Amino acid sequence: MLIKTRYFGEIDVDDQKIITFDNGLIGFEYLKKFTLIYNNESESSGTVTWLQSLDEPMVAFPALSPFYVMTDYNPIVEDEVLQPLGNLTEENVIILLTLSVPSDITKMSANLKAPLVINADTKKGCQI
């Protein structure tokens, strides 16, 4: 699927890379389909990841692994919230924090209160 994006121009998104957030994101409940875009070819080595909306190509959220911010990050989440994602394991779970990047980059912050949880196997996600 070819999409035009605000930050990355036109990109081709493989159907296998589409992540569905059934409830959308906080403040963006109408956006359901996303993909992850990395700043380099080696997906695991980049620190900032972009959660790119496929429903609204002008919307992309910078995101970061919480373990760059807090090594012992372990949010308490009720099982019924995660149940729609399918069976989560250490191998298939992706946890990301959305970033707020103001014009003064020294005031950048990560949202520790509402992380994104994604099942890499089922391609389903939610924001807690």
DSSP file with accessible surface (Angstrom, degrees, kcal/mol):
  #  RESIDUE AA STRUCTURE BP1 BP2  ACC     N-H-->O    O-->H-N    N-H-->O    O-->H-N    TCO  KAPPA ALPHA  PHI   PSI    X-CA   Y-CA   Z-CA
    1    1 A M              0   0  101      0, 0.0    12,-3.2     0, 0.0     2,-0.5   0.000 360.0 360.0 360.0 125.5    0.0    0.0    0.0
    2    2 A L  E     +A   12   0A 108     10,-0.2     2,-0.3     8,-0.1    10,-0.2  -0.789 360.0 175.2 -90.9 130.3    1.4    3.4   -1.0
    3    3 A I  E     -A   11   0A  14      8,-2.6     8,-2.7    -2,-0.5     2,-0.5  -0.974  27.8-131.5-132.9 149.1    0.8    6.3    1.4
    4    4 A K  E     -A   10   0A 148     -2,-0.3     2,-0.3     6,-0.2     6,-0.2  -0.850  30.0-166.7 -94.9 135.5    2.0    9.9    1.4
    5    5 A T  E  >  -A    9   0A  14      4,-1.9     4,-0.7    -2,-0.5    53,-0.2  -0.858  29.0-127.9-123.7 159.3    3.4   11.0    4.8
    6    6 A R  T  4 S+     0   0  151     51,-1.3    52,-0.1    -2,-0.3    -1,-0.1   0.889 107.4  23.6 -68.5 -43.2    4.2   14.3    6.3
    7    7 A Y  T  4 S+     0   0  115      2,-0.1    -1,-0.1     1,-0.1    51,-0.1   0.703 129.7  36.8-100.3 -21.7    7.7   13.4    7.4
    8    8 A F  T  4 S-     0   0   61      1,-0.4    -2,-0.1     3,-0.0    -1,-0.1   0.324  90.7-136.9-118.6   4.5    8.8   10.5    5.1
    9    9 A G  E  <  -A    5   0A  39     -4,-0.7    -4,-1.9     2,-0.0     2,-0.5  -0.378  66.6 -10.0  71.5-149.2    7.3   11.4    1.7
   10   10 A E  E    S+A    4   0A 117     -6,-0.2     2,-0.3    -4,-0.1    -6,-0.2  -0.712  74.9 178.3 -87.0 128.4    5.6    8.5   -0.2
   11   11 A I  E     -A    3   0A  39     -8,-2.7    -8,-2.6    -2,-0.5     2,-0.6  -0.933  28.8-128.6-130.4 154.1    6.3    5.1    1.3
   12   12 A D  E     -A    2   0A 124     -2,-0.3     2,-0.6   -10,-0.2   -10,-0.2  -0.908  24.3-160.8-101.5 119.6    5.2    1.6    0.5
   13   13 A V        -     0   0    7    -12,-3.2     2,-0.2    -2,-0.6     5,-0.1  -0.914  14.1-134.0-107.3 120.1    3.8   -0.2    3.5
   14   14 A D    >   -     0   0   94     -2,-0.6     3,-2.4     1,-0.1     4,-0.2  -0.474  18.4-126.2 -66.9 136.4    3.6   -4.0    3.4
   15   15 A D  G >  S+     0   0  107      1,-0.3     3,-1.3    -2,-0.2    -1,-0.1   0.808 110.4  63.4 -55.7 -28.8    0.2   -5.3    4.6
   16   16 A Q  G 3  S+     0   0  132      1,-0.2    -1,-0.3     3,-0.0    -2,-0.0   0.598  98.2  56.5 -72.1 -10.3    2.1   -7.5    7.1
   17   17 A K  G <  S+     0   0   97     -3,-2.4     2,-0.5     2,-0.1    19,-0.4   0.291  78.7 113.7-104.0   8.3    3.4   -4.3    8.8
   18   18 A I    <   -     0   0   27     -3,-1.3     2,-0.5    -4,-0.2    17,-0.2  -0.710  50.0-160.7 -87.2 127.0    0.0   -2.8    9.5
   19   19 A I  E     -B   34   0B   9     15,-3.6    15,-2.6    -2,-0.5     2,-0.5  -0.913   6.5-146.9-108.3 131.7   -0.9   -2.6   13.2
   20   20 A T  E     -Bc  33 124B  23    103,-2.7   105,-2.7    -2,-0.5     2,-0.7  -0.878  11.3-169.6-104.6 125.4   -4.5   -2.2   14.2
   21   21 A F  E >   - c   0 125B   0     11,-3.1     3,-1.9    -2,-0.5   105,-0.1  -0.918   8.5-164.8-107.3  97.1   -5.5   -0.2   17.3
   22   22 A D  T 3  S+     0   0   76     -2,-0.7    -1,-0.1   103,-0.5   104,-0.1   0.819  90.0  36.0 -56.1 -33.4   -9.2   -1.1   17.7
   23   23 A N  T 3  S-     0   0  132      1,-0.3    -1,-0.3   102,-0.3     5,-0.1   0.270 105.9-136.9-101.9   9.3   -9.8    1.8   20.1
   24   24 A G    <   -     0   0    5     -3,-1.9   103,-0.4   101,-0.1    -1,-0.3  -0.238  38.2 -57.8  66.7-160.0   -7.4    4.2   18.4
   25   25 A L  B >   -I   28   0C   6      3,-1.2     3,-2.9     6,-0.2     6,-0.2  -0.825  67.2 -75.9-116.2 159.8   -5.1    6.4   20.5
   26   26 A I  T 3  S+     0   0  109     -2,-0.3    -2,-0.1     1,-0.3    -1,-0.1  -0.317 123.7   6.7 -57.9 123.1   -6.0    8.8   23.2
   27   27 A G  T 3  S+     0   0   49     -2,-0.1    -1,-0.3     1,-0.0     3,-0.1   0.289 128.7  65.4  85.6 -11.3   -7.3   11.9   21.5
   28   28 A F  B X   +I   25   0C  66     -3,-2.9     3,-2.0    -5,-0.1    -3,-1.2  -0.291  54.1 146.1-134.3  46.9   -7.2   10.1   18.1
   29   29 A E  T 3   +     0   0  103     -5,-0.3    -3,-0.1     1,-0.3    -1,-0.1   0.741  68.7  62.9 -61.2 -22.9   -9.8    7.4   18.6
   30   30 A Y  T 3  S+     0   0  147     -5,-0.1     2,-0.6    -3,-0.1    -1,-0.3   0.598  85.1  85.5 -80.6 -10.1  -10.8    7.6   14.9
   31   31 A L    <   +     0   0    1     -3,-2.0    -6,-0.2    -6,-0.2    -3,-0.1  -0.827  45.9 155.5 -94.6 120.1   -7.3    6.5   13.8
   32   32 A K        +     0   0   76     -2,-0.6   -11,-3.1     1,-0.1     2,-0.5   0.703  49.3  66.1-115.8 -30.1   -7.1    2.7   13.8
   33   33 A K  E     +B   20   0B  82    -13,-0.2    21,-3.2   -11,-0.1    22,-0.9  -0.872  57.4 156.6-108.3 130.6   -4.4    1.6   11.3
   34   34 A F  E     -BD  19  53B   0    -15,-2.6   -15,-3.6    -2,-0.5     2,-0.3  -0.899  22.9-157.4-140.4 167.1   -0.7    2.4   11.9
   35   35 A T  E     - D   0  52B   7     17,-1.9    17,-2.8    -2,-0.3     2,-0.5  -0.963  24.7-117.0-141.2 158.4    2.8    1.1   10.9
   36   36 A L  E     - D   0  51B  24    -19,-0.4     2,-0.4    -2,-0.3    15,-0.2  -0.848  25.6-166.3 -97.6 132.8    6.1    1.6   12.6
   37   37 A I  E     - D   0  50B  26     13,-2.8    13,-3.1    -2,-0.5     2,-0.3  -0.975   5.8-155.3-119.5 131.9    8.8    3.5   10.7
   38   38 A Y  E     - D   0  49B  57     -2,-0.4    11,-0.1    11,-0.2     5,-0.1  -0.753  22.2-126.5-106.0 154.5   12.4    3.3   11.8
   39   39 A N  S    S+     0   0   97      9,-0.7     2,-0.3    -2,-0.3    10,-0.1   0.573  91.2  25.9 -75.8 -10.5   15.1    6.0   11.2
   40   40 A N  S    S-     0   0   68      2,-0.1    -2,-0.1     1,-0.1     6,-0.1  -0.915  87.2-100.2-145.5 174.3   17.5    3.4    9.7
   41   41 A E  S    S+     0   0  189     -2,-0.3     2,-1.3     1,-0.2     3,-0.1   0.827 105.9  74.0 -67.4 -34.4   17.5    0.0    8.0
   42   42 A S  S >> S-     0   0   64      1,-0.2     3,-1.7     2,-0.1     4,-0.8  -0.670  71.7-164.6 -84.9  95.3   18.4   -1.9   11.1
   43   43 A E  T 34 S+     0   0   92     -2,-1.3     3,-0.4     1,-0.3    -1,-0.2   0.801  81.2  49.5 -54.8 -34.6   15.0   -1.8   12.9
   44   44 A S  T 34 S+     0   0  109      1,-0.2    -1,-0.3    -3,-0.1    -2,-0.1   0.652 102.4  60.8 -84.8 -11.6   16.2   -2.8   16.3
   45   45 A S  T <4 S+     0   0   68     -3,-1.7    -1,-0.2    -5,-0.0    -2,-0.2   0.687  82.5  90.4 -92.8 -15.5   19.2   -0.3   16.5
   46   46 A G     <  -     0   0   14     -4,-0.8     3,-0.1    -3,-0.4    -8,-0.0  -0.470  58.4-157.1 -79.5 149.6   17.3    3.0   16.3
   47   47 A T  S    S+     0   0   70      1,-0.1    18,-0.6    -2,-0.1     2,-0.5   0.878  77.4  57.6 -91.6 -43.7   16.1    4.6   19.4
   48   48 A V  E     - E   0  64B  38     16,-0.1    -9,-0.7    14,-0.1     2,-0.3  -0.763  66.3-175.2 -93.1 129.4   13.3    6.8   18.0
   49   49 A T  E     -DE  38  63B   9     14,-3.0    14,-3.2    -2,-0.5     2,-0.5  -0.866  18.1-134.3-115.7 151.5   10.5    5.0   16.1
   50   50 A W  E     -DE  37  62B  46    -13,-3.1   -13,-2.8    -2,-0.3     2,-0.9  -0.945   2.3-151.6-112.2 127.2    7.6    6.6   14.3
   51   51 A L  E     -DE  36  61B   0     10,-3.0    10,-2.4    -2,-0.5     2,-0.5  -0.858  25.0-163.4 -93.8 100.5    4.1    5.4   14.7
   52   52 A Q  E     -DE  35  60B   0    -17,-2.8   -17,-1.9    -2,-0.9     2,-0.3  -0.781  12.4-133.2 -95.0 124.6    2.7    6.4   11.3
   53   53 A S  E     -D   34   0B   0      6,-2.6   -19,-0.3    -2,-0.5     6,-0.2  -0.561  13.5-168.2 -73.2 137.3   -1.1    6.6   10.8
   54   54 A L  S    S+     0   0   21    -21,-3.2   -20,-0.2    -2,-0.3    -1,-0.1   0.608  88.8  57.1 -95.5 -17.2   -2.4    5.0    7.7
   55   55 A D  S    S+     0   0   75    -22,-0.9    -1,-0.1     1,-0.3   -21,-0.1   0.821 122.7  22.0 -79.6 -34.0   -5.8    6.5    8.2
   56   56 A E  S >  S-     0   0   77      3,-0.2     3,-2.6     1,-0.1    -3,-0.3  -0.839  72.2-163.6-135.6  92.7   -4.4   10.1    8.2
   57   57 A P  T 3  S+     0   0   41      0, 0.0   -51,-1.3     0, 0.0    -1,-0.1   0.711  86.0  64.3 -56.8 -19.5   -1.0   10.2    6.5
   58   58 A M  T 3  S+     0   0  100    -53,-0.2     2,-0.6   -52,-0.1   -53,-0.1   0.558  88.7  84.9 -80.6  -4.3   -0.2   13.6    8.1
   59   59 A V    <   +     0   0   25     -3,-2.6    -6,-2.6    -6,-0.2     2,-0.3  -0.874  47.5 151.7-106.2 121.5   -0.2   12.1   11.6
   60   60 A A  E     -E   52   0B  13     -2,-0.6    -8,-0.2    -8,-0.2   -10,-0.0  -0.977  26.7-152.3-145.3 133.8    2.9   10.4   12.9
   61   61 A F  E     -E   51   0B  38    -10,-2.4   -10,-3.0    -2,-0.3     2,-0.2  -0.923  15.6-131.6-109.1 126.7    3.9   10.1   16.5
   62   62 A P  E     -E   50   0B  21      0, 0.0    37,-2.6     0, 0.0     2,-0.3  -0.534  35.4-177.2 -70.4 140.8    7.6    9.8   17.6
   63   63 A A  E     -EF  49  98B   0    -14,-3.2   -14,-3.0    35,-0.3     2,-0.3  -0.948  14.0-165.7-141.3 161.2    7.9    6.9   20.0
   64   64 A L  E     -EF  48  97B  23     33,-2.1    33,-2.9    -2,-0.3   -16,-0.1  -0.992  33.9 -98.3-147.8 146.8   10.6    5.3   22.1
   65   65 A S    >   -     0   0   33    -18,-0.6     3,-1.6    -2,-0.3     4,-0.4  -0.481  33.3-132.9 -63.4 135.1   11.2    2.1   24.1
   66   66 A P  G >> S+     0   0    0      0, 0.0     4,-3.0     0, 0.0     3,-1.3   0.774 100.2  72.6 -63.8 -21.3   10.5    2.9   27.7
   67   67 A F  G 34 S+     0   0   97      1,-0.3     4,-0.0     2,-0.2    -2,-0.0   0.664  88.3  60.4 -74.1 -12.2   13.7    1.1   28.7
   68   68 A Y  G <4 S+     0   0  130     -3,-1.6    -1,-0.3     2,-0.1     3,-0.2   0.723 116.0  34.4 -76.9 -23.6   15.7    4.0   27.4
   69   69 A V  T <4 S+     0   0   73     -3,-1.3     2,-0.3    -4,-0.4    -2,-0.2   0.826 137.4  10.5 -96.3 -42.3   13.9    6.2   29.9
   70   70 A M    ><  -     0   0   78     -4,-3.0     3,-1.9     1,-0.1    -1,-0.3  -0.902  60.6-157.8-146.8 107.5   13.5    3.9   32.8
   71   71 A T  T 3  S+     0   0  125     -2,-0.3    -4,-0.1     1,-0.3    -1,-0.1   0.768  96.2  45.2 -62.7 -25.4   15.2    0.5   32.9
   72   72 A D  T 3  S+     0   0  125     -6,-0.1    -1,-0.3     2,-0.0     2,-0.1   0.096  78.3 151.1-106.2  25.7   12.8   -1.0   35.4
   73   73 A Y    <   +     0   0   20     -3,-1.9    -6,-0.1    -7,-0.1    -3,-0.0  -0.330   6.8 155.8 -59.9 125.5    9.6    0.3   33.6
   74   74 A N        -     0   0  137     -2,-0.1    -1,-0.1     2,-0.0    -3,-0.0  -0.537  24.7-159.0-154.9  79.4    6.8   -2.1   34.4
   75   75 A P        -     0   0   39      0, 0.0     2,-0.6     0, 0.0    38,-0.0  -0.301  21.8-120.1 -65.3 147.1    3.3   -0.6   34.1
   76   76 A I        +     0   0  172      2,-0.0     2,-0.4     0, 0.0    -2,-0.0  -0.797  39.3 176.8 -88.5 122.0    0.5   -2.4   35.9
   77   77 A V        -     0   0   33     -2,-0.6     2,-0.2    51,-0.0     5,-0.0  -0.994  30.3-120.3-131.6 133.2   -2.1   -3.4   33.4
   78   78 A E    >>  -     0   0  124     -2,-0.4     3,-1.4     1,-0.1     4,-1.0  -0.488  24.8-125.0 -72.1 140.1   -5.3   -5.3   33.9
   79   79 A D  H 3> S+     0   0  135      1,-0.3     4,-1.7     2,-0.2     3,-0.4   0.845 106.8  61.1 -54.8 -39.3   -5.5   -8.5   31.9
   80   80 A E  H 34 S+     0   0  114      1,-0.2    -1,-0.3     2,-0.2    -2,-0.0   0.787  99.4  57.3 -65.5 -22.8   -8.8   -7.7   30.2
   81   81 A V  H <4 S+     0   0   64     -3,-1.4    -1,-0.2     1,-0.2    -2,-0.2   0.893 114.6  36.8 -71.0 -37.3   -7.2   -4.6   28.7
   82   82 A L  H >< S+     0   0   35     -4,-1.0     3,-2.0    -3,-0.4     4,-0.4   0.648  92.9  90.0 -89.7 -16.6   -4.6   -6.7   26.9
   83   83 A Q  G >< S+     0   0  151     -4,-1.7     3,-1.8     1,-0.3    -1,-0.2   0.865  79.9  59.5 -52.2 -42.1   -6.8   -9.7   26.1
   84   84 A P  G 3  S+     0   0   82      0, 0.0    -1,-0.3     0, 0.0    -2,-0.1   0.720  96.0  65.3 -64.1 -14.4   -7.9   -8.4   22.7
   85   85 A L  G <  S-     0   0    5     -3,-2.0    39,-0.3     1,-0.3    37,-0.3   0.665 106.1-126.4 -79.4 -16.1   -4.2   -8.3   21.6
   86   86 A G    <   -     0   0   35     -3,-1.8     2,-0.5    -4,-0.4    -1,-0.3  -0.481  58.3 -14.2  97.2-173.0   -3.9  -12.1   21.8
   87   87 A N        -     0   0  132     -2,-0.2     2,-0.4    -3,-0.1    34,-0.1  -0.497  68.3-155.7 -70.1 113.2   -1.3  -14.1   23.7
   88   88 A L        +     0   0   47     -2,-0.5     2,-0.3    31,-0.1    31,-0.1  -0.778  18.3 169.9 -93.9 134.2    1.5  -11.8   24.7
   89   89 A T     >  -     0   0   46     -2,-0.4     4,-1.6     1,-0.0     3,-0.5  -0.848  50.5-100.9-130.8 169.9    5.0  -13.1   25.4
   90   90 A E  T  4 S+     0   0  180     -2,-0.3    -1,-0.0     1,-0.2    -2,-0.0   0.817 122.4  53.0 -60.6 -28.2    8.4  -11.6   26.0
   91   91 A E  T  4 S+     0   0  166      1,-0.2    -1,-0.2     3,-0.0    -3,-0.0   0.778 117.0  32.3 -80.1 -28.2    9.2  -12.4   22.4
   92   92 A N  T  4 S+     0   0    6     -3,-0.5    28,-3.4    28,-0.1     2,-0.3   0.528  92.0 101.1-111.0  -4.7    6.2  -10.8   20.7
   93   93 A V  E  <  -G  119   0B  47     -4,-1.6     2,-0.5    26,-0.2    26,-0.2  -0.650  46.1-170.5 -87.4 135.1    5.4   -7.8   22.9
   94   94 A I  E     -G  118   0B  51     24,-2.5    24,-2.8    -2,-0.3     2,-0.5  -0.997   2.5-168.9-120.3 126.8    6.5   -4.3   21.9
   95   95 A I  E     +G  117   0B  41     -2,-0.5     2,-0.3    22,-0.2    22,-0.2  -0.976  11.2 174.4-118.0 129.1    6.1   -1.5   24.4
   96   96 A L  E     -G  116   0B   9     20,-2.2    20,-3.4    -2,-0.5     2,-0.4  -0.963  22.2-145.6-132.9 151.5    6.5    2.1   23.2
   97   97 A L  E     -F   64   0B   0    -33,-2.9   -33,-2.1    -2,-0.3     2,-0.2  -0.944  23.5-126.4-111.6 135.3    6.1    5.6   24.8
   98   98 A T  E     -F   63   0B  23     -2,-0.4    13,-2.5    13,-0.4     2,-0.4  -0.560  26.8-138.2 -77.5 147.9    4.9    8.5   22.7
   99   99 A L  E     -J  110   0D  22    -37,-2.6     2,-0.5    11,-0.2    11,-0.2  -0.843   7.4-148.9-109.0 145.4    7.2   11.5   22.8
  100  100 A S  E     -J  109   0D  70      9,-2.9     9,-2.1    -2,-0.4   -39,-0.0  -0.971  17.7-172.7-109.5 119.8    6.3   15.2   23.0
  101  101 A V        -     0   0   73     -2,-0.5     4,-0.1     7,-0.2     7,-0.1  -0.857   3.5-172.5-120.2  95.3    8.9   17.2   21.2
  102  102 A P        -     0   0   50      0, 0.0     5,-0.1     0, 0.0     6,-0.1  -0.232  45.3 -93.7 -77.3 174.7    8.5   21.0   21.7
  103  103 A S  S    S+     0   0  135      1,-0.2     2,-1.1     2,-0.1     3,-0.1   0.849 122.0  64.5 -60.9 -31.5   10.5   23.6   19.8
  104  104 A D  S >  S-     0   0   68      1,-0.2     3,-2.6     3,-0.1    -1,-0.2  -0.779  77.9-163.7 -90.8  97.0   12.9   23.6   22.8
  105  105 A I  G >  S+     0   0  112     -2,-1.1     3,-1.7     1,-0.3    -1,-0.2   0.726  81.1  72.2 -60.2 -20.3   14.1   20.0   22.5
  106  106 A T  G 3  S+     0   0  117      1,-0.3    -1,-0.3    -3,-0.1    -3,-0.1   0.662  94.2  56.8 -69.2 -11.5   15.6   20.1   26.0
  107  107 A K  G <  S+     0   0  142     -3,-2.6    -1,-0.3    -5,-0.1    -2,-0.2   0.184  77.6 136.4-102.7  15.7   12.0   20.0   27.2
  108  108 A M    <   -     0   0   92     -3,-1.7     2,-0.3    -7,-0.1    -7,-0.2  -0.317  33.2-170.9 -61.4 144.5   11.1   16.8   25.4
  109  109 A S  E     -J  100   0D  66     -9,-2.1    -9,-2.9     2,-0.0     2,-0.4  -0.960  19.3-137.7-139.8 157.1    9.1   14.3   27.4
  110  110 A A  E     -J   99   0D  28     -2,-0.3     2,-1.3   -11,-0.2   -11,-0.2  -0.932  25.2-121.9-114.1 139.8    7.9   10.7   27.2
  111  111 A N        +     0   0   62    -13,-2.5     3,-0.4    -2,-0.4   -13,-0.4  -0.664  36.5 167.8 -85.3  94.1    4.4    9.6   28.2
  112  112 A L  S    S+     0   0   61     -2,-1.3    -1,-0.2     1,-0.2   -43,-0.0   0.670  71.3  61.9 -78.3 -17.1    5.0    7.0   30.9
  113  113 A K  S    S+     0   0  196      1,-0.2    -1,-0.2    -3,-0.1    -2,-0.1   0.692 110.4  33.7 -84.6 -20.5    1.3    7.0   31.9
  114  114 A A  S    S+     0   0    7     -3,-0.4   -16,-0.3   -16,-0.1    -1,-0.2  -0.511  78.4 178.0-136.0  68.9   -0.2    5.8   28.6
  115  115 A P        -     0   0    2      0, 0.0    13,-2.6     0, 0.0     2,-0.4  -0.244  29.2-119.3 -70.1 160.3    2.2    3.4   26.9
  116  116 A L  E     -GH  96 127B   0    -20,-3.4   -20,-2.2    11,-0.2     2,-0.5  -0.855  24.7-163.4 -96.0 133.0    1.5    1.6   23.6
  117  117 A V  E     -GH  95 126B   8      9,-2.9     9,-2.2    -2,-0.4     2,-0.4  -0.987  10.0-177.3-120.1 126.7    1.4   -2.2   23.8
  118  118 A I  E     -GH  94 125B   1    -24,-2.8   -24,-2.5    -2,-0.5     2,-0.8  -0.980  24.3-143.9-128.0 134.7    1.7   -4.1   20.5
  119  119 A N  E  >> -GH  93 124B   1      5,-2.9     4,-1.9    -2,-0.4     5,-0.9  -0.881  12.7-160.2 -93.6 111.7    1.5   -7.8   19.8
  120  120 A A  T  45S+     0   0   30    -28,-3.4    -1,-0.1    -2,-0.8   -27,-0.1   0.752  87.8  51.9 -66.7 -22.8    4.0   -8.3   17.0
  121  121 A D  T  45S+     0   0  116    -29,-0.2    -1,-0.2   -34,-0.1   -35,-0.1   0.927 120.3  29.2 -79.4 -46.8    2.4  -11.6   16.1
  122  122 A T  T  45S-     0   0   66    -37,-0.3    -2,-0.2     2,-0.2    -1,-0.1   0.589  97.9-132.4 -89.4 -13.4   -1.2  -10.5   15.8
  123  123 A K  T  <5 +     0   0   66     -4,-1.9  -103,-2.7     1,-0.2     2,-0.4   0.852  61.5 134.3  61.5  36.8   -0.4   -6.9   14.7
  124  124 A K  E   < +cH  20 119B  65     -5,-0.9    -5,-2.9   -39,-0.3     2,-0.3  -0.925  29.9 177.6-115.1 144.2   -2.9   -5.6   17.3
  125  125 A G  E     -cH  21 118B   5   -105,-2.7  -103,-0.5    -2,-0.4  -102,-0.3  -0.915  12.1-172.1-140.6 165.7   -2.1   -2.7   19.7
  126  126 A C  E     - H   0 117B  18     -9,-2.2    -9,-2.9    -2,-0.3     2,-0.5  -0.981  23.8-127.7-151.2 157.7   -3.7   -0.6   22.4
  127  127 A Q  E       H   0 116B  35   -103,-0.4   -11,-0.2    -2,-0.3    -2,-0.0  -0.953 360.0 360.0-107.5 125.6   -2.8    2.4   24.4
  128  128 A I              0   0   52    -13,-2.6  -102,-0.0    -2,-0.5   -51,-0.0  -0.657 360.0 360.0 -85.0 360.0   -3.1    1.9   28.1
